[in-house]
Amino acid sequence: MRLTPRLAGMLSLPPLLWAGNAVVGRLAIQSLSPLWLNVGRWSLALLLLLPLGWRVFASPARRAEISARWPHLALLSLTGVGAYNALQYLALKTSTPLNVTLIAASSPVWMLAIGAAWHGVRPRRSQLLGAALSLIGVAVVLARGEPAALLRVQFVPGDLLMLMAIFSWCVYSWLLARPPAALRGAARPAWHWAEFLCIQIALGLVWATAGAGVGEWLQPGLAPVVWTPWLLAALVYVAVGPSLIAYRLWGLGVAEAGPTVAAFFGNLTPLFAALLSAALLGEWPKPFHGLAFALIAAGILVSSRPGAGARP
């Protein structure tokens, strides 16, 4: 795999959009519960995408293809649409956008672990070193810049939720890159990209709505939603940018570069989140965030050296 400017740009735009999602989401959950924000986001995204992908639901032959492959598609939609974003929005209740995106920098570790355990993809030394540097960066964030604190670390609930979210995202990325035989090669259904994303969103909405319903049952008496022009604008942003545009580009990038290489580009998200948080929320980075940035950047540089790709 050769890293071209086109591929680098394709893999760099989603982190920028996802950083905006963390910042906008932090603001939006003040007016709308995190789980229902996730439902609203994907409902609007599906509505906007239907003009391009509606045929996948209208054709009996394509509905039969969905039925025949529903276990894989259900897991894909759960990990990529239903769980990941809901967990991220929940994490933002007790954590900051900067911390959430820095913790997401552990994704190369999970990508390598899942690839080795489930797909027999052995990582190279440069990938392991890059992942280790990223993981150290995550440890710096969790310790809040105090190394001794790692011995008595107490996780903020949002930190744990974000770790769960990023594991879900890594599973989703591998499911995209290594689908079962029924979805590969000549056996792959002739779905347009918009049709395939429509399927994921529609099934993901089932998971997301069920999760929101359970959450409301467990926590009754939530304050009613206060609809404002700002909240509507936030919903439009998270439905278009981090959802439709980012998911499309991420799918293309993962298919071309592989999930492990793509994961290191995902580590650009904290940098973008820091800039946006400073501009919109007044949450300026602290010295330990700078150290975490340096470790993450080193991980990207080390892992992207020639010959850093995973080998089967």
N, C-alpha and C positions, 0 to 999 in steps of 0.2 A: 504494500500500500504506500503510495507516494502522497505526501501532504502538500496539496496545491493551495494557492490562495483562495480558490473557489471553495474547496472543502473546508479550509480554516474559517472562512467567513460563514459558511453554512453551520458550522459547529459553534461559532462564537455568538451568533445572534440569539439563539435560545437562552443562554445564560443571562444575557442582558434583559430579555423579556421576563425571565423567571425572577431576576432580582427585583424588577418592577412589581412582579406579582407579590413578593414577600412584603414590600413596602406598602403597596396599595392594600393588600390583604390585612396588614396590621391596622390600617385606618378603617377599613370596611367592617371588621368584626366588632367595632364599637357600636355599630348600628344594626348588624345582622349576625346571627349566630354562625360560628365557623362552618358547621355542617350544612346549614341551609345556604350559606354563601357558596359552598361547593356545588350544591344542587342548582342554584341559580346560574352559576357560571356555565355549567355544562348544558343546561337547558337552553340558554341563549346561544351557546356555541352550536348546538345541534340545529336549532332553528335557522341560523345563518348558513349552515353547511348543507341543509336539505336540498336547496335548489341544484346543487351539484351531485348529491349522492342519493336522492330519493329512489332511484331505480332499483337499488339493492333490496328495498323493502317491497316494491311493487311487483317484481317479477317472481312468479312461483318457482322457477328454476333456481334463482338466487336465494330465495328463502330456504329452499331445500339444501343448498350448499351451507348456509348458516347452521341449519339444524344438524347436518352431518358433522360439523366441526365445532359444535357449541362448547365442549369442555375447554378446548384451547382458547376460544374467543371469550368465554366467561372469565377465565383466569387472567387473560390479557386485559380485559376491561376492569377487573377488580384491582389489579396491581397498578395500572396506569391511570385510571380515571377515578374509580371508586375510593381507593384507599390513600394513594399518595397525596393528593391535594387536600383531602379532608384532614389527614394527619398533620400536614403542614400548617393549615389554618388553625387547627387546635393548638399546635406548638406555639403559634404567635400570640396566644393568650398569655403565656408566661415567659416567653423568650423574645428577644429582639430580632428584627430582620437580619442584622449582621451576624448574630450568633447562629441563627437558624441556617443561614447559607454557609457559614464556616463549618458547621457540623456536617453539612451535606458534602463537604470536601472529603469525607471518608468514603465516598462512593467508589473510587478505584479499588479500595481494599475489598469491598463487597463484590465488585465486578469480577476481580481476579478469583475470589473464593468461589463464587457461583460458577464461573467458567470452568474452574478446575474440578469442582465436585460434581457438577451436573452434565458438563459437556466435554470433559476430557481435554480442555485447552490449558496447556502448561504455560505459565507466564515466564518471560525472560527476566534475567537479573535486573536489567534497567527498569522494568516495570515494577518489580518488587521493591527496588530502592525508591522509586518515585512514589509508590503507594505508602511506604514507610514514612517518607517525609510528609506526605499529606496527613497521615494518621497522627504524627507528632504535632502537626499544626492543629488538628482537632483537640488533642490533649491540652495544648496551650489554652485553647478557648474554654474547655471544660474546667480547667484549673484556675481560670480567670487571671492568668499570668503569674501564679505562684506555684512553682514546681512542687514544693512540699505539700501543697493542697491536694495533689493527686493521691496521696496516701489516705486522705480523709474526704475524698471528693463526695459531694452530695449533689446529685443530679437535680437540676430544675426540671419539673415535669415536661416542659417544652423541649428540653434537650433529648429526653428519652423518646418522646413522640416523633421528633425529627429523625432520630436514628432509625426508628421503625419505618418512617416514611421513605428514607433513602434506600433502605433494604428493599422495600416494595418497588421502588423505581428501578433498581438494578435487576430485579427479577423480570420486570416489564421489558427492559432493554434487551435482555437475553432472549426473551420470548419473541421479540421482533427479529433479532438477528438469527436465531436458530429455531425456527418454527418446526413443528412435526412434519414428517414426510408428506402428509396429506396437504400441506400448504407450501411445498417446495417444488421447484422445477416444473415439469409438465403437469403435475397434479395441482399446481397452484391455481385457485379460482381467478378468473379474469375480472377482478374487482378494480375499478378505478380507485386512485388513492383516496378521493373524497368518500367513496362508498365504504372503503375499509375503515376510515376514521369514523364515519357515521355509525357503523356497526359497534365499534369500540365505545363511542359515546352513549349510544342508546342502551347497550348492556350495562355500561358503567353507571348510568343514571339509575338503573334498578338498584344497584349496590348502594349508590350515594343516597338515594331517597330512603331506602331501608335503614341505613345508618343514621340519617337525620331523624327519622321517626323514633328509633330506639333512643337516641340521645335526648329527644324532647320528652319521651316517656320517663327516662331516668332523672331528668332535671325539669320538672314541671314549673310553671309560673315564670317562664322567661319573658322578659320585657318585649312588648310588641315592636315590630319593625317600623322604624321611622324612615319613610321614603323621602329622599331629598334628591335634587339634581346631582349632587356629588356622588351619592350612592349609586345612582343609575349610571353615571359616567364610569365609576369604578367597575361595575358589572360588565359594561361594554368592553373596557380594557382587558379584564381578566378572561373574558370569553373570546376575544379576538387575538390579542398578542400572545400571552402565555399558553393559550389553548390551541387555536387553529394554526397560527403561523409557527409557533415554536414546535408543536408536535409534528407538523409536516416536515419541517427542516430537520428535526432530530431523527425522525424515521429515515430520511434520506441519508443523513450523516452516518447513522449507525449501520445502515446497509452497506455503505461504501467503505467506512473506516473500521467498523467493528465496535462493539460496546465498550471494550477496554480503553481504546484510544479516545473515544468520545467522552468517556467519564472524566478524563483529565481536562478536557476543555470545559466540562461542567464546573471545574474548580475556579473558573473565572467569575462565577456568580457572586462570591463574597466581595470581590473588588467592586463590581458594579453596585452591589447592595450597599456597600459602605458609602459610595459617592451619593447614591440616591437617598440614603437615610440621613446623611449630613444635610443634604439640600432640602428635604421635605419634612423630616422629623426632628432635626436638631440633635440626632444621636451621633455624636462625633466619635470616630475610632479612638481607642486607647492604645498605649504602647504595646500591650500584649497582642492586640489585633495586628499591628504592624509586623510583629514576629511571625504570627500565623500566616500572614500574606506572603512573607518571604519564604517560608517553608513550603507553602502551596505552589508558589512560582517555581521553586527549585524542583518540586516533584514533577511539574509539567515539563520543564526543560530536560530533566533526566529521562523521563519516560518517552519523550519524543525523539530521542537520539536514533540515528539509523539502526535498523535491526531491532527496534523496540517492540515490534508487533508480536502478538501471541502466536504460538505455533501449536498445531494440533498434535 
